[in-house]
């Protein structure tokens, strides 16, 4: 966003993106429903406690899929009066929730593995049917992972990426069940429990790696140093920018927002300053990946430490003062334009007046001195420049 503009965030209401995300999640819902029923039924029939537990684990995935659908339907809503920056952080919050679910899954796997280690000798040997169902579950979960991850990358969706890794963690837990069933059939009852403890650490790491960046986004953590370096280089490459300061960044829905102050020449026009700010905004959005919007503030002087001109009077008050100062100068009525420059705690005044007010060099010099002498008592006015045309 440039000065005086409205937020122009990246359109996250893309109907193609939304339909693709919904399609992936509905496929996940259907697959998980079928697998959960198959696992629970086969687990009871085939006497596999691991497969039954994995079946109930799959049932819990229906809850996360529903959470994803809720986040998709709400995070893609357009900006409104109450949410001028859109609803993208609903997706971020849901990603945090999915990361937490993965951590709970890791804890669940570890606890279950520990219980199996304690009771491995008492467990009955499962039926070979359970091995086939477990293998089908592994293939299905891995397929869901690849399908969801491909869509997540295509449409830059952190929520789908998180759900994809949830599918991958499910596949890993199903591998544990598969190994456990195979080991039990071979007479080695503790293989699945040892493998489960190792994989629980992996699943927990995935949960943290997904949830932590989303938490950082919710607390407005800035972009990484490499991105900040690219942003600075891009800004300083725009003609008219002297330097920059007060660069602030954050993320919204996985994409970057930038707020920056630019130092430009103090005598340029407002329209030129606006043009520079728009050039900076468009360059950052088009040349740096993942930038959604930029707010640019134009400064005529460096106000990082202090704002020396903050207490100075505004234009209407200055014009009233000038009217009083110029009361005895007949040519004051011919003044066409007054330009004010607020610099270093004082005001520099520029006056434009026609040649008819001073037709020769001597009269022009006399009028200039009169105007300059008239404002000398004012402590807020540093200089007055007179231009004839």
C-alpha positions in Angstrom: 0.0 0.0 0.0 1.3 3.5 -0.8 0.4 6.6 1.1 -3.3 7.3 1.2 -4.2 4.0 -0.5 -6.4 1.1 0.5 -5.0 -2.4 1.3 -4.4 -4.4 -1.8 -3.5 -7.7 -0.5 -2.8 -10.7 -2.7 -6.1 -12.3 -3.7 -6.4 -15.4 -1.6 -10.1 -15.9 -2.7 -8.9 -17.5 -6.0 -11.8 -19.9 -6.8 -9.5 -22.4 -8.5 -7.3 -22.6 -5.4 -10.3 -23.0 -3.2 -11.9 -25.7 -5.3 -8.6 -27.7 -5.5 -8.1 -27.4 -1.7 -11.7 -28.6 -1.1 -11.4 -31.4 -3.5 -8.2 -32.7 -1.8 -9.8 -32.5 1.6 -13.0 -34.3 0.5 -10.8 -37.1 -1.0 -9.0 -37.3 2.4 -12.3 -37.5 4.3 -13.6 -40.3 2.1 -10.4 -42.3 2.2 -10.0 -41.9 6.0 -13.6 -43.0 6.6 -13.1 -46.2 4.5 -9.8 -47.0 6.1 -11.0 -46.4 9.6 -13.9 -48.9 9.2 -11.6 -51.4 7.5 -8.9 -51.2 10.2 -11.3 -51.4 13.1 -13.3 -54.3 11.6 -10.2 -56.2 10.5 -8.4 -55.5 13.8 -11.3 -57.0 15.8 -11.7 -60.0 13.5 -7.9 -60.6 13.1 -7.1 -60.0 16.8 -4.7 -57.1 16.2 -4.8 -54.5 19.0 -2.4 -52.3 17.0 -4.6 -52.2 13.9 -7.7 -51.4 16.1 -5.8 -48.5 17.7 -4.6 -47.3 14.3 -8.2 -47.5 13.1 -9.3 -45.2 15.9 -6.3 -43.0 15.1 -7.6 -42.7 11.6 -11.1 -41.8 12.9 -9.4 -38.9 14.7 -8.2 -37.7 11.2 -11.8 -37.0 10.3 -11.8 -34.3 12.9 -8.6 -32.7 11.4 -10.0 -32.9 7.9 -13.2 -31.2 9.1 -11.0 -28.5 10.6 -9.2 -28.0 7.3 -12.5 -27.6 5.5 -13.6 -25.0 8.0 -10.4 -23.1 7.7 -10.5 -23.2 3.9 -14.1 -21.9 3.8 -13.4 -19.0 6.1 -9.7 -18.1 5.4 -10.5 -17.5 1.7 -13.2 -14.9 2.4 -12.6 -11.5 0.9 -11.6 -8.6 3.1 -14.5 -6.8 4.7 -15.0 -3.8 7.1 -14.2 -5.8 10.2 -11.3 -7.7 8.6 -9.6 -5.2 6.2 -6.6 -7.5 5.7 -8.8 -10.6 4.9 -9.2 -13.8 6.8 -5.9 -15.6 5.9 -4.8 -16.0 9.5 -7.7 -18.5 10.0 -5.6 -20.8 7.9 -2.5 -19.9 10.1 -4.4 -20.7 13.3 -5.6 -24.0 11.8 -2.0 -24.9 10.9 -1.1 -24.3 14.6 -3.9 -26.7 15.6 -2.7 -29.3 13.1 0.9 -29.0 14.4 -0.5 -29.6 17.9 -2.4 -32.7 16.7 0.8 -34.1 15.3 2.5 -33.6 18.7 -0.4 -35.4 20.3 -0.1 -38.2 17.7 3.6 -38.5 18.6 2.8 -38.8 22.3 0.1 -41.3 21.5 2.4 -43.5 19.5 5.1 -43.3 22.2 2.6 -44.2 25.0 1.1 -47.1 22.9 4.6 -48.4 22.1 5.5 -48.4 25.8 2.4 -50.3 26.7 3.1 -52.8 24.0 6.6 -53.3 25.3 5.2 -54.1 28.7 2.6 -56.5 27.4 4.1 -57.8 24.3 4.3 -61.4 25.5 0.6 -61.5 26.4 -0.6 -60.3 23.0 -2.2 -63.0 20.8 -0.8 -63.5 17.3 -2.9 -61.6 14.8 -4.4 -63.0 11.6 -2.6 -62.5 8.3 -5.6 -60.5 7.1 -4.5 -57.6 9.4 -1.2 -57.5 7.6 -3.0 -56.9 4.3 -5.2 -54.2 5.7 -2.2 -52.5 7.3 -0.4 -52.6 4.0 -3.4 -51.1 2.2 -3.5 -48.3 4.8 0.2 -47.5 4.3 -0.3 -47.2 0.5 -3.5 -45.1 0.9 -1.9 -42.7 3.4 1.2 -42.2 1.4 -1.0 -41.6 -1.7 -3.0 -39.0 0.3 0.3 -37.4 1.4 1.6 -37.0 -2.2 -1.7 -35.8 -3.6 -2.2 -33.2 -0.8 1.4 -32.0 -0.8 1.4 -31.5 -4.6 -1.7 -29.4 -4.3 -0.2 -27.5 -1.3 2.9 -26.6 -3.3 0.9 -25.6 -6.4 -1.3 -23.1 -4.4 1.2 -22.2 -1.6 -1.1 -23.4 1.1 0.6 -23.9 4.5 -2.6 -25.5 5.8 -2.7 -28.2 3.1 1.1 -28.7 3.6 0.4 -29.3 7.3 -2.4 -31.8 6.5 -0.2 -33.5 4.0 2.4 -34.2 6.7 -0.4 -35.4 8.9 -1.1 -38.0 6.2 2.6 -38.9 6.1 2.7 -39.3 9.9 -0.3 -41.6 9.6 1.5 -43.7 7.0 4.5 -43.9 9.3 2.3 -45.0 12.2 0.7 -47.6 9.9 4.2 -48.8 9.0 4.8 -49.3 12.7 1.6 -51.4 12.9 2.6 -53.4 9.8 6.1 -54.1 11.3 4.5 -55.0 14.6 2.0 -57.4 12.9 4.8 -59.0 10.8 7.0 -59.3 13.9 4.2 -60.9 15.9 3.5 -63.3 13.1 7.2 -64.1 13.1 7.3 -64.5 16.9 9.2 -61.3 17.7 6.6 -59.4 19.7 8.5 -56.2 20.5 9.7 -55.0 17.1 6.7 -52.6 16.5 7.1 -51.0 19.9 10.8 -50.2 19.4 10.2 -48.8 16.0 7.2 -46.8 17.3 9.4 -45.0 19.9 11.8 -43.9 17.2 9.1 -42.7 14.8 7.3 -40.9 17.6 10.3 -38.5 17.8 10.0 -37.9 14.0 6.3 -37.2 14.1 6.8 -34.8 17.0 9.5 -33.0 15.1 7.2 -32.6 12.1 4.5 -31.2 14.4 6.9 -28.6 15.8 8.3 -27.7 12.4 4.8 -27.0 11.1 3.3 -25.4 14.1 6.2 -23.1 15.2 6.3 -21.0 12.0 2.5 -20.5 12.2 2.9 -19.4 15.8 5.6 -17.0 14.8 3.2 -15.6 12.1 0.4 -15.1 14.7 2.8 -13.0 16.9 4.0 -11.0 13.8 7.6 -12.3 13.6 9.5 -10.5 10.8 10.9 -12.0 7.7 14.2 -13.8 7.7 17.5 -11.9 7.2 18.0 -13.0 3.6 14.6 -11.7 2.6 15.3 -8.4 4.5 18.6 -8.1 2.5 16.7 -8.6 -0.8 14.1 -6.1 0.2 16.7 -3.4 1.1 18.6 -4.0 -2.2 15.4 -3.8 -4.2 14.3 -0.5 -2.5 17.6 1.2 -2.9 17.6 0.3 -6.6 14.6 2.5 -7.3 15.4 6.0 -8.7 14.7 8.8 -6.3 15.2 6.8 -3.1 18.1 8.2 -1.0 17.9 5.7 1.8 15.4 3.8 3.9 14.6 3.3 7.6 12.0 1.9 9.9 11.7 -1.3 7.8 9.2 -3.6 9.4 7.9 -6.9 8.1 5.5 -9.6 9.1 3.5 -12.5 7.6 -0.2 -12.9 6.8 -1.4 -16.3 5.6 2.2 -17.3 4.9 3.0 -14.3 2.7 5.0 -11.2 3.6 3.8 -7.7 4.5 6.2 -4.8 4.4 6.1 -1.3 6.1 9.0 1.0 5.2 9.9 4.7 5.4 11.8 6.1 2.4 14.0 9.2 2.5 13.7 11.3 -0.8 14.7 14.8 -1.9 12.9 17.3 0.3 11.9 19.6 -2.6 10.1 17.1 -4.9 6.4 17.3 -5.5 3.8 15.2 -3.7 3.0 13.4 -7.0 6.6 12.5 -7.5 6.9 11.1 -4.0 3.8 9.1 -4.6 5.2 7.8 -7.9 8.4 6.7 -6.1 6.4 4.9 -3.4 4.3 3.1 -6.1 7.5 2.1 -8.0 8.9 0.6 -4.7 5.7 -1.2 -3.9 5.4 -2.8 -7.3 9.0 -3.8 -7.5 8.9 -5.6 -4.1 5.7 -7.4 -5.0 6.8 -8.5 -8.4 10.5 -9.3 -7.8 10.5 -10.9 -4.4 8.7 -14.1 -3.8 6.0 -14.3 -1.2 5.4 -10.6 -0.8 1.6 -9.8 -0.6 1.6 -6.0 0.0 3.8 -3.1 0.9 3.1 0.2 2.8 5.4 3.0 1.9 5.9 6.2 3.9 7.7 9.1 2.2 10.0 11.2 4.4 11.8 14.4 3.4 14.2 13.9 6.3 15.4 11.2 8.6 12.9 11.1 11.5 14.2 7.8 13.0 15.3 9.4 16.3 13.1 12.4 16.4 10.5 14.4 14.5 11.7 18.1 14.7 8.9 19.4 12.6 6.1 17.7 14.4 5.1 20.8 16.4 5.1 23.2 13.5 1.8 24.9 12.4 -0.1 23.4 9.4 -0.8 25.2 6.2 -3.9 27.2 7.2 -2.2 28.7 10.2 0.9 29.5 8.2 -1.2 31.3 5.5 -3.0 33.3 8.2 0.4 34.4 9.5 1.7 35.3 6.1 -1.5 37.3 5.4 -0.8 39.3 8.5 2.9 39.8 7.7 2.2 40.9 4.1 -0.6 43.3 5.1 1.2 46.4 4.0 2.6 44.9 0.8 0.3 45.8 -2.1 1.5 43.0 -4.3 0.4 40.3 -1.8 -2.9 40.0 -3.7 -1.1 38.8 -6.8 0.5 35.8 -5.1 -0.5 32.7 -7.1 1.0 29.8 -5.1 2.6 29.2 -1.7 4.6 26.0 -1.2 5.7 24.9 2.3 8.7 22.7 3.1 8.9 21.3 6.6 12.6 20.7 7.2 14.7 20.3 10.3 12.2 21.9 12.7 11.4 25.0 10.5 9.4 26.0 7.5 10.9 27.0 4.1 8.3 29.1 2.2 8.2 29.3 -1.6 6.1 32.0 -3.2 5.2 32.2 -6.9 4.1 35.6 -8.2 3.6 36.9 -11.8 6.1 39.3 -13.6 3.4 41.9 -13.6 3.9 42.5 -9.9 7.6 43.4 -10.5 8.2 44.2 -14.2 12.0 44.8 -13.9 14.9 43.4 -11.9 15.1 46.2 -9.4 11.4 46.0 -8.5 11.6 42.3 -8.3 14.6 42.5 -5.8 12.7 45.2 -3.8 9.6 43.0 -3.5 11.6 40.0 -2.6 13.3 41.9 0.2 10.0 43.2 1.5 8.5 39.7 1.7 11.6 38.3 3.3 11.8 41.1 5.9 8.2 40.7 6.8 8.5 37.1 8.0 11.8 37.5 9.9 10.1 37.8 13.3 8.5 34.4 12.9 10.6 31.7 14.6 9.0 28.9 12.6 9.8 30.3 9.2 13.5 29.7 8.2 13.5 31.2 4.7 11.2 32.6 2.0 12.0 32.2 -1.7 10.2 34.3 -4.3 9.8 33.1 -7.9 8.5 35.3 -10.7 6.9 33.9 -13.9 
